[in-house]
Structure formats: structure tokens, C-alpha cells
Amino acid sequence: MCSRKDKANWEELLVGMTGASISWFPQWKEWGVGVLCSCEGFLNVPLMGMRDCINYNPMLAIRQLGYPMRGAPSEETITPFISRGFNETNTKKLQKIHKAWNKVGRKDKELRGRSNGVIGGYHKWLKSRMQGIAWLKKLKDLNGEEAKVLEESEKVQALKAELEKTKVAKEKLKVVVTRVRKEYDKLKDINMTTTEALDWEMKKARKEEWSRNKFRGALLGSSNELKLRKAERDKSRMENMMLEDKLRNFQRSKGCLKE
């Protein structure tokens, strides 16, 4: 009852309420004080304000004070009156009201019952009294339309909630895609760096292989040159040995001829 109602209409709220919706009487209220029901010369309670005077009908709200509704209230007890302004016409009535508050009427035991529910023909009286209220039918129709709008609003709210969930899922997916994209770019950079390093190593290896082949060719040429020189040396040595043999043979022949 005390919670805030957004866009609430008090008339609609009151029409839709039941007896179980209202806490009629505070349990902490002390009994024995009685209810102010009337003042001297009045069947209800007259109230004077700064400019006007009206009456208060406590029998219509007796359940709020913890007493049961004992049938329909009499028309005399609920007849309203309003006195506007403090002029000469209302002087006697105002004096009467002022005097009436010197003697007030309270009730307690005669209003009590086993429960604070409704007793007698109160509902019948209330139903007949409500038939003359023109705005009540419009209010019921409006209440039905509001119920439809409320149902549609609940569907819209459900769709909005689903849309919010979709947006959240989309944002999460976007974060995941962004993270995967960053990891892909990082791996791509690493792959490019690795490929460039591998190409450089392959070029270096080919260059070293070319250098080794060149050095091997140089060594092979030098070896062949040495072999040729060695063969020429051996050939020269053999020729020298043959010349020496011929020279010795020639000297022997020359010695024999001299003899």
C-alpha cells in the first residue's frame, strides 16, 4: 500500500482492492478509548476549518478502527453538509458546532464483534449505492484496457529484456572476436618474422656453401697442380739419372779406348 506506484491512479487502485488487501486496524491500538462517532446535536462529527465547515462520517470507516461493519449505515449518519465562509447566515450553525464539541459521543463495546469483517447487508447497500456512480463503469472499462496494456507492456518488457541479453551476448562475442583477431595478428607477425629469419638463414647457408665449393675447387686445382709438378719433377729426376748413367758409360768407354 505504501510503495510508490508509477503512473498509478488512486481510483483504479481503490477499485481493484479487496478486503485482504487492506490492513484495517493496527494491532498495537489500545482498547477502551472508544470511537468518536458524534457530537451533541449531530449524528456525525462536524469539523471547522479556517474558511469552511464540513462533517466527518466515522461509520463509513469503522473497520479502519478495528470494528465490524454491522449492516448498512443510516442515511442520517452519512448525510454530508458543507458551510462555506464565516458570514452572518452561518453564524448560528457555527455556534452550534462550537457548542457541540463540548459533549462528544464515543462508542466501543456496542461496536465490537468477533471479527472486524462485514456483518449484515452492508454489501447490498454498497452495491445499490454504487449503481448511481456514472464514472465507475468507465473506470472498470478503463481498468480492463489498462490490464490489456499491462499485458502488452509485460510482453514488451520481456522482449526488451531478451534484446538486452542479445546485446550483452553480442558485446561478449565482439570482445572474443577482437581478442582472437589480436592473437591472429600476433601469430601472423611471429610467422612473418620466422619466415624472414628462415630466408636469411637459407641465403647465408647458400652463400657459405658457395664459398666452400669455391674453396674446394681451389684446393682441387692446387692438388692437380702439385701432382703435375711432382710428375714433372719425377720425370726430370729420371732423365737426370739416365743422363748420369749415359755419362758414366761414356767415360768408361773413353777409358777403355785410351788403354
DOKE-173632 format. One record per residue (C-alpha): residue in one letter; z, y, x. Coordinates in pm, 1 decimal. Layout:
// residues N
<node type="A" zz="Z" yy="Y" xx="X"/>
...
***
This chain:
// residues 259
<node type="M" zz="0.0" yy="0.0" xx="0.0"/>
<node type="C" zz="85.4" yy="243.4" xx="281.3"/>
<node type="S" zz="-205.1" yy="151.5" xx="505.0"/>
<node type="R" zz="-484.1" yy="402.1" xx="539.9"/>
<node type="K" zz="-783.7" yy="338.1" xx="314.4"/>
<node type="D" zz="-1109.2" yy="473.4" xx="446.3"/>
<node type="K" zz="-1317.6" yy="625.7" xx="163.9"/>
<node type="A" zz="-1069.6" yy="487.1" xx="-86.1"/>
<node type="N" zz="-1048.0" yy="614.7" xx="-441.0"/>
<node type="W" zz="-696.0" yy="613.5" xx="-575.3"/>
<node type="E" zz="-813.2" yy="545.4" xx="-930.7"/>
<node type="E" zz="-1010.8" yy="240.1" xx="-818.5"/>
<node type="L" zz="-715.1" yy="122.3" xx="-612.2"/>
<node type="L" zz="-475.3" yy="150.6" xx="-905.3"/>
<node type="V" zz="-712.2" yy="-25.5" xx="-1148.6"/>
<node type="G" zz="-758.4" yy="-319.7" xx="-912.1"/>
<node type="M" zz="-385.4" yy="-370.0" xx="-857.5"/>
<node type="T" zz="-174.3" yy="-639.6" xx="-1022.8"/>
<node type="G" zz="197.1" yy="-683.1" xx="-1066.4"/>
<node type="A" zz="215.8" yy="-886.4" xx="-747.6"/>
<node type="S" zz="54.1" yy="-601.0" xx="-552.9"/>
<node type="I" zz="345.3" yy="-365.2" xx="-604.5"/>
<node type="S" zz="699.2" yy="-376.9" xx="-477.8"/>
<node type="W" zz="860.3" yy="-236.6" xx="-791.1"/>
<node type="F" zz="1213.4" yy="-193.8" xx="-675.4"/>
<node type="P" zz="1378.1" yy="-160.7" xx="-330.9"/>
<node type="Q" zz="1625.6" yy="-444.1" xx="-281.1"/>
<node type="W" zz="1867.8" yy="-219.5" xx="-98.7"/>
<node type="K" zz="1923.3" yy="0.2" xx="-408.4"/>
<node type="E" zz="2285.7" yy="1.8" xx="-523.1"/>
<node type="W" zz="2351.1" yy="-85.1" xx="-884.6"/>
<node type="G" zz="2578.6" yy="109.0" xx="-1118.9"/>
<node type="V" zz="2436.3" yy="459.1" xx="-1073.0"/>
<node type="G" zz="2208.7" yy="433.0" xx="-1374.0"/>
<node type="V" zz="1873.8" yy="587.8" xx="-1450.5"/>
<node type="L" zz="1836.6" yy="948.2" xx="-1565.1"/>
<node type="C" zz="1648.5" yy="893.8" xx="-1889.9"/>
<node type="S" zz="1704.3" yy="1211.5" xx="-2093.0"/>
<node type="C" zz="1876.1" yy="1545.2" xx="-2118.4"/>
<node type="E" zz="2064.5" yy="1694.9" xx="-2414.3"/>
<node type="G" zz="1823.2" yy="1768.6" xx="-2696.7"/>
<node type="F" zz="1528.9" yy="1591.3" xx="-2523.7"/>
<node type="L" zz="1420.7" yy="1225.0" xx="-2536.5"/>
<node type="N" zz="1289.6" yy="1253.4" xx="-2180.3"/>
<node type="V" zz="1357.6" yy="1468.4" xx="-1873.4"/>
<node type="P" zz="1236.9" yy="1833.6" xx="-1871.0"/>
<node type="L" zz="1156.6" yy="1982.3" xx="-1530.3"/>
<node type="M" zz="1140.6" yy="2351.9" xx="-1445.9"/>
<node type="G" zz="923.4" yy="2477.0" xx="-1163.6"/>
<node type="M" zz="856.8" yy="2816.4" xx="-1008.5"/>
<node type="R" zz="594.9" yy="2908.2" xx="-1270.1"/>
<node type="D" zz="567.1" yy="2630.3" xx="-1529.3"/>
<node type="C" zz="776.8" yy="2371.6" xx="-1707.6"/>
<node type="I" zz="681.8" yy="2011.7" xx="-1784.3"/>
<node type="N" zz="859.1" yy="1690.5" xx="-1884.3"/>
<node type="Y" zz="901.5" yy="1361.5" xx="-1699.6"/>
<node type="N" zz="889.9" yy="1027.9" xx="-1883.2"/>
<node type="P" zz="1102.2" yy="779.0" xx="-1685.4"/>
<node type="M" zz="1042.5" yy="497.7" xx="-1936.5"/>
<node type="L" zz="684.5" yy="466.7" xx="-1808.8"/>
<node type="A" zz="808.6" yy="395.6" xx="-1456.5"/>
<node type="I" zz="1120.6" yy="197.6" xx="-1540.4"/>
<node type="R" zz="1001.0" yy="-107.2" xx="-1340.4"/>
<node type="Q" zz="996.9" yy="101.4" xx="-1021.9"/>
<node type="L" zz="1371.3" yy="139.9" xx="-1066.9"/>
<node type="G" zz="1428.7" yy="-233.8" xx="-1096.6"/>
<node type="Y" zz="1441.0" yy="-274.3" xx="-1474.9"/>
<node type="P" zz="1207.4" yy="-474.8" xx="-1701.9"/>
<node type="M" zz="964.1" yy="-315.6" xx="-1945.8"/>
<node type="R" zz="1124.1" yy="-401.0" xx="-2280.1"/>
<node type="G" zz="825.9" yy="-367.4" xx="-2508.2"/>
<node type="A" zz="616.4" yy="-62.2" xx="-2578.6"/>
<node type="P" zz="783.1" yy="277.8" xx="-2529.1"/>
<node type="S" zz="817.9" yy="500.9" xx="-2832.7"/>
<node type="E" zz="578.4" yy="787.7" xx="-2875.9"/>
<node type="E" zz="867.9" yy="1035.3" xx="-2882.9"/>
<node type="T" zz="985.7" yy="933.5" xx="-2534.6"/>
<node type="I" zz="641.7" yy="970.9" xx="-2377.8"/>
<node type="T" zz="518.5" yy="1282.2" xx="-2558.8"/>
<node type="P" zz="430.9" yy="1538.6" xx="-2289.7"/>
<node type="F" zz="479.0" yy="1913.4" xx="-2308.3"/>
<node type="I" zz="385.3" yy="2199.4" xx="-2077.6"/>
<node type="S" zz="518.1" yy="2554.4" xx="-2086.6"/>
<node type="R" zz="316.6" yy="2795.5" xx="-1875.3"/>
<node type="G" zz="482.1" yy="3108.2" xx="-1742.1"/>
<node type="F" zz="824.5" yy="3260.8" xx="-1799.4"/>
<node type="N" zz="742.7" yy="3501.0" xx="-2081.9"/>
<node type="E" zz="925.9" yy="3606.0" xx="-2397.0"/>
<node type="T" zz="759.9" yy="3327.2" xx="-2600.3"/>
<node type="N" zz="906.8" yy="3052.7" xx="-2377.4"/>
<node type="T" zz="1245.4" yy="3218.5" xx="-2323.9"/>
<node type="K" zz="1431.9" yy="3016.9" xx="-2586.9"/>
<node type="K" zz="1271.9" yy="2690.5" xx="-2469.5"/>
<node type="L" zz="1363.6" yy="2764.6" xx="-2108.6"/>
<node type="Q" zz="1721.7" yy="2846.9" xx="-2205.5"/>
<node type="K" zz="1739.8" yy="2519.5" xx="-2397.9"/>
<node type="I" zz="1610.2" yy="2327.5" xx="-2094.5"/>
<node type="H" zz="1858.9" yy="2500.8" xx="-1866.6"/>
<node type="K" zz="2142.5" yy="2409.3" xx="-2101.2"/>
<node type="A" zz="2015.8" yy="2050.8" xx="-2143.2"/>
<node type="W" zz="2074.4" yy="1976.0" xx="-1775.4"/>
<node type="N" zz="2445.2" yy="2026.8" xx="-1828.0"/>
<node type="K" zz="2454.6" yy="1699.2" xx="-2017.0"/>
<node type="V" zz="2220.6" yy="1422.9" xx="-1895.6"/>
<node type="G" zz="2183.6" yy="1073.3" xx="-2032.0"/>
<node type="R" zz="2186.3" yy="774.5" xx="-1794.5"/>
<node type="K" zz="2119.2" yy="410.0" xx="-1871.4"/>
<node type="D" zz="2188.4" yy="96.7" xx="-1669.4"/>
<node type="K" zz="2329.4" yy="-207.8" xx="-1846.5"/>
<node type="E" zz="2114.5" yy="-162.9" xx="-2156.2"/>
<node type="L" zz="1802.9" yy="-166.4" xx="-1932.5"/>
<node type="R" zz="1888.7" yy="-470.3" xx="-1724.0"/>
<node type="G" zz="1734.3" yy="-815.6" xx="-1761.2"/>
<node type="R" zz="1698.1" yy="-1142.7" xx="-1574.7"/>
<node type="S" zz="1382.4" yy="-1016.8" xx="-1407.2"/>
<node type="N" zz="1203.0" yy="-688.5" xx="-1356.0"/>
<node type="G" zz="893.5" yy="-820.2" xx="-1532.4"/>
<node type="V" zz="741.2" yy="-726.4" xx="-1867.3"/>
<node type="I" zz="915.2" yy="-817.8" xx="-2194.9"/>
<node type="G" zz="770.1" yy="-779.5" xx="-2543.8"/>
<node type="G" zz="447.5" yy="-609.6" xx="-2646.5"/>
<node type="Y" zz="404.5" yy="-376.8" xx="-2350.3"/>
<node type="H" zz="65.0" yy="-522.8" xx="-2252.3"/>
<node type="K" zz="-64.4" yy="-495.0" xx="-2608.8"/>
<node type="W" zz="44.2" yy="-130.8" xx="-2624.8"/>
<node type="L" zz="-110.2" yy="-62.6" xx="-2281.9"/>
<node type="K" zz="-439.2" yy="-224.4" xx="-2383.7"/>
<node type="S" zz="-464.7" yy="-22.7" xx="-2704.4"/>
<node type="R" zz="-379.6" yy="295.1" xx="-2515.5"/>
<node type="M" zz="-644.1" yy="226.1" xx="-2250.1"/>
<node type="Q" zz="-919.5" yy="190.4" xx="-2512.9"/>
<node type="G" zz="-926.2" yy="564.2" xx="-2562.6"/>
<node type="I" zz="-981.8" yy="638.0" xx="-2193.5"/>
<node type="A" zz="-1353.1" yy="706.2" xx="-2150.2"/>
<node type="W" zz="-1357.6" yy="706.0" xx="-1771.6"/>
<node type="L" zz="-1201.9" yy="359.1" xx="-1745.4"/>
<node type="K" zz="-1521.4" yy="173.0" xx="-1841.0"/>
<node type="K" zz="-1719.7" yy="383.0" xx="-1596.5"/>
<node type="L" zz="-1456.8" yy="307.7" xx="-1335.8"/>
<node type="K" zz="-1486.5" yy="-67.7" xx="-1395.5"/>
<node type="D" zz="-1865.8" yy="-47.1" xx="-1368.5"/>
<node type="L" zz="-1826.2" yy="158.9" xx="-1054.6"/>
<node type="N" zz="-1578.9" yy="-95.7" xx="-923.6"/>
<node type="G" zz="-1838.4" yy="-372.3" xx="-976.8"/>
<node type="E" zz="-2101.9" yy="-168.0" xx="-796.1"/>
<node type="E" zz="-1856.9" yy="-99.1" xx="-517.5"/>
<node type="A" zz="-1791.9" yy="-473.6" xx="-491.4"/>
<node type="K" zz="-2167.2" yy="-533.2" xx="-450.8"/>
<node type="V" zz="-2187.4" yy="-256.1" xx="-194.3"/>
<node type="L" zz="-1883.5" yy="-403.5" xx="-21.3"/>
<node type="E" zz="-2051.0" yy="-746.1" xx="-12.3"/>
<node type="E" zz="-2365.9" yy="-589.0" xx="128.6"/>
<node type="S" zz="-2154.0" yy="-393.4" xx="374.3"/>
<node type="E" zz="-1990.8" yy="-716.4" xx="489.3"/>
<node type="K" zz="-2336.8" yy="-866.6" xx="544.2"/>
<node type="V" zz="-2443.2" yy="-554.4" xx="733.2"/>
<node type="Q" zz="-2126.3" yy="-570.0" xx="940.1"/>
<node type="A" zz="-2193.2" yy="-937.5" xx="1013.8"/>
<node type="L" zz="-2548.6" yy="-850.4" xx="1120.9"/>
<node type="K" zz="-2416.3" yy="-564.9" xx="1332.4"/>
<node type="A" zz="-2164.7" yy="-799.7" xx="1493.9"/>
<node type="E" zz="-2443.1" yy="-1051.2" xx="1563.1"/>
<node type="L" zz="-2656.9" yy="-770.1" xx="1702.9"/>
<node type="E" zz="-2371.7" yy="-662.0" xx="1929.8"/>
<node type="K" zz="-2334.1" yy="-1022.1" xx="2050.4"/>
<node type="T" zz="-2708.6" yy="-1032.4" xx="2117.9"/>
<node type="K" zz="-2686.5" yy="-704.9" xx="2309.4"/>
<node type="V" zz="-2395.7" yy="-838.8" xx="2515.2"/>
<node type="A" zz="-2586.5" yy="-1161.2" xx="2587.2"/>
<node type="K" zz="-2892.5" yy="-954.7" xx="2680.0"/>
<node type="E" zz="-2687.1" yy="-742.0" xx="2918.7"/>
<node type="K" zz="-2537.6" yy="-1055.3" xx="3076.1"/>
<node type="L" zz="-2886.8" yy="-1207.0" xx="3112.3"/>
<node type="K" zz="-3007.7" yy="-880.7" xx="3263.3"/>
<node type="V" zz="-2726.9" yy="-894.7" xx="3518.8"/>
<node type="V" zz="-2813.2" yy="-1256.7" xx="3602.6"/>
<node type="V" zz="-3184.2" yy="-1174.5" xx="3636.2"/>
<node type="T" zz="-3103.1" yy="-878.2" xx="3860.0"/>
<node type="R" zz="-2881.1" yy="-1095.3" xx="4080.5"/>
<node type="V" zz="-3146.5" yy="-1369.6" xx="4102.8"/>
<node type="R" zz="-3409.6" yy="-1105.1" xx="4182.9"/>
<node type="K" zz="-3194.5" yy="-967.5" xx="4464.4"/>
<node type="E" zz="-3136.2" yy="-1318.7" xx="4601.5"/>
<node type="Y" zz="-3511.4" yy="-1388.2" xx="4580.3"/>
<node type="D" zz="-3591.5" yy="-1066.0" xx="4767.0"/>
<node type="K" zz="-3329.3" yy="-1151.6" xx="5027.5"/>
<node type="L" zz="-3471.2" yy="-1502.6" xx="5076.2"/>
<node type="K" zz="-3821.7" yy="-1354.4" xx="5089.8"/>
<node type="D" zz="-3714.8" yy="-1117.5" xx="5367.4"/>
<node type="I" zz="-3548.5" yy="-1403.4" xx="5554.9"/>
<node type="N" zz="-3864.0" yy="-1613.7" xx="5515.9"/>
<node type="M" zz="-4084.9" yy="-1331.8" xx="5643.4"/>
<node type="T" zz="-3852.5" yy="-1276.8" xx="5940.5"/>
<node type="T" zz="-3851.5" yy="-1650.9" xx="6014.3"/>
<node type="T" zz="-4231.6" yy="-1668.2" xx="5985.8"/>
<node type="E" zz="-4277.4" yy="-1372.4" xx="6219.7"/>
<node type="A" zz="-4035.3" yy="-1525.2" xx="6471.4"/>
<node type="L" zz="-4217.0" yy="-1860.5" xx="6449.4"/>
<node type="D" zz="-4557.8" yy="-1693.2" xx="6502.0"/>
<node type="W" zz="-4420.5" yy="-1507.8" xx="6803.1"/>
<node type="E" zz="-4278.0" yy="-1830.7" xx="6948.4"/>
<node type="M" zz="-4609.6" yy="-2011.4" xx="6890.3"/>
<node type="K" zz="-4801.0" yy="-1730.5" xx="7064.7"/>
<node type="K" zz="-4554.9" yy="-1742.2" xx="7350.8"/>
<node type="A" zz="-4588.9" yy="-2120.3" xx="7374.2"/>
<node type="R" zz="-4971.0" yy="-2097.9" xx="7376.7"/>
<node type="K" zz="-4955.3" yy="-1832.7" xx="7645.6"/>
<node type="E" zz="-4722.4" yy="-2044.5" xx="7858.0"/>
<node type="E" zz="-4944.6" yy="-2347.8" xx="7802.4"/>
<node type="W" zz="-5246.5" yy="-2144.4" xx="7913.0"/>
<node type="S" zz="-5055.4" yy="-2033.7" xx="8223.1"/>
<node type="R" zz="-4955.3" yy="-2389.4" xx="8301.3"/>
<node type="N" zz="-5310.5" yy="-2512.3" xx="8255.9"/>
<node type="K" zz="-5436.5" yy="-2234.8" xx="8480.1"/>
<node type="F" zz="-5177.4" yy="-2318.5" xx="8745.9"/>
<node type="R" zz="-5257.7" yy="-2688.0" xx="8710.5"/>
<node type="G" zz="-5627.5" yy="-2612.1" xx="8760.5"/>
<node type="A" zz="-5546.3" yy="-2404.8" xx="9067.4"/>
<node type="L" zz="-5336.8" yy="-2687.6" xx="9206.7"/>
<node type="L" zz="-5611.4" yy="-2937.6" xx="9136.4"/>
<node type="G" zz="-5866.9" yy="-2716.5" xx="9314.0"/>
<node type="S" zz="-5636.2" yy="-2676.0" xx="9612.1"/>
<node type="S" zz="-5580.0" yy="-3050.6" xx="9626.3"/>
<node type="N" zz="-5951.8" yy="-3115.6" xx="9624.9"/>
<node type="E" zz="-5998.6" yy="-2855.2" xx="9897.8"/>
<node type="L" zz="-5732.4" yy="-3022.8" xx="10107.5"/>
<node type="K" zz="-5892.9" yy="-3358.3" xx="10055.9"/>
<node type="L" zz="-6230.1" yy="-3223.2" xx="10169.3"/>
<node type="R" zz="-6077.6" yy="-3060.1" xx="10473.3"/>
<node type="K" zz="-5889.2" yy="-3374.4" xx="10554.9"/>
<node type="A" zz="-6209.6" yy="-3576.0" xx="10522.4"/>
<node type="E" zz="-6394.6" yy="-3329.0" xx="10747.8"/>
<node type="R" zz="-6109.0" yy="-3343.6" xx="10997.7"/>
<node type="D" zz="-6112.7" yy="-3720.2" xx="10995.4"/>
<node type="K" zz="-6489.6" yy="-3712.3" xx="11035.7"/>
<node type="S" zz="-6464.2" yy="-3469.2" xx="11328.4"/>
<node type="R" zz="-6199.9" yy="-3687.1" xx="11487.9"/>
<node type="M" zz="-6420.8" yy="-3995.4" xx="11458.0"/>
<node type="E" zz="-6711.5" yy="-3806.5" xx="11605.1"/>
<node type="N" zz="-6493.6" yy="-3689.5" xx="11893.1"/>
<node type="M" zz="-6373.7" yy="-4044.1" xx="11955.0"/>
<node type="M" zz="-6731.9" yy="-4167.5" xx="11952.7"/>
<node type="L" zz="-6835.0" yy="-3890.9" xx="12194.8"/>
<node type="E" zz="-6545.3" yy="-3978.0" xx="12421.4"/>
<node type="D" zz="-6647.7" yy="-4342.5" xx="12417.3"/>
<node type="K" zz="-7004.2" yy="-4247.4" xx="12497.4"/>
<node type="L" zz="-6885.4" yy="-4018.6" xx="12775.1"/>
<node type="R" zz="-6675.8" yy="-4293.4" xx="12929.3"/>
<node type="N" zz="-6961.8" yy="-4536.5" xx="12903.2"/>
<node type="F" zz="-7190.2" yy="-4279.2" xx="13062.7"/>
<node type="Q" zz="-6950.9" yy="-4224.1" xx="13351.8"/>
<node type="R" zz="-6921.5" yy="-4597.3" xx="13411.6"/>
<node type="S" zz="-7295.0" yy="-4631.3" xx="13414.9"/>
<node type="K" zz="-7319.8" yy="-4342.4" xx="13654.4"/>
<node type="G" zz="-7061.9" yy="-4501.7" xx="13888.0"/>
<node type="C" zz="-7250.0" yy="-4827.7" xx="13894.0"/>
<node type="L" zz="-7574.9" yy="-4656.5" xx="13977.9"/>
<node type="K" zz="-7411.9" yy="-4482.3" xx="14272.1"/>
<node type="E" zz="-7298.5" yy="-4811.0" xx="14419.7"/>
***
